[in-house]
Amino acid sequence: MTRKMTKQMLLSLAEEKRVFVISLMGAVASGNSFSLQRLEEVGSEICRKLVAGATEMIDLLNAEGGYRPTLRADLDPDATVLADIYDFLQARRGDPRRAYRG
C-alpha cells in the first residue's frame, strides 16, 4: 500500500509540474524571455535526475550525431515533462529531433 501511495504521489507531482511547464510554454510562445529561462531551468533539473551524462538542458538539445533522448514515463513520470520541454525547445530552434517516448 505504501508503494502505491508513493507512486500516486509521484504521478500527482509530475502532473502539477507538467501543467506548470505547459503554462511556461505558452508564455514563451508569446515572447516572454523570463519564462524561456525558467523552462530551461526546469528541464535542466529533470535532466540531471534522468539523463546520464547530461547536466543541463542545453547538453541534451545540442547532442551530437543526431542523438535524441529516450524518455520513458513508465520508469519516471518526470520523463514526460522532460520530453515535452525537449520537443518544445527543439521545435523552437527549428531542429527536427524529438524525444523518443518508448
Residue pairs with C-beta under 8 A, 6 or more apart in sequence:
10 76
10 77
11 77
13 77
14 77
14 78
14 80
14 81
15 77
17 42
17 78
17 81
18 80
18 81
18 84
20 42
21 39
21 42
21 81
21 84
21 85
22 84
24 35
24 38
24 39
24 42
25 39
25 84
25 88
27 34
27 35
28 35
28 36
28 39
28 88
28 92
39 85
39 88
39 89
40 57
40 58
40 89
42 81
42 85
43 57
43 60
43 82
43 85
43 86
43 89
44 55
44 56
44 57
44 58
46 78
46 81
46 82
46 85
47 54
47 55
47 56
47 57
47 59
47 60
47 82
48 54
48 55
48 56
49 76
49 78
50 71
50 76
50 78
50 79
50 82
51 60
51 69
51 82
53 59
54 60
54 63
54 69
57 85
57 86
57 89
60 69
60 86
61 86
61 89
61 90
61 93
61 95
63 69
66 97
67 97
68 97
68 98
68 99
68 100
69 82
69 83
69 86
69 99
69 100
70 99
70 100
70 101
70 102
71 79
71 80
71 82
71 83
71 86
71 99
71 100
71 101
72 79
72 101
72 102
73 79
73 80
73 83
73 101
79 101
80 101
82 99
83 99
83 101
86 98
86 99
87 98
87 99
90 96
90 97
90 98
91 98
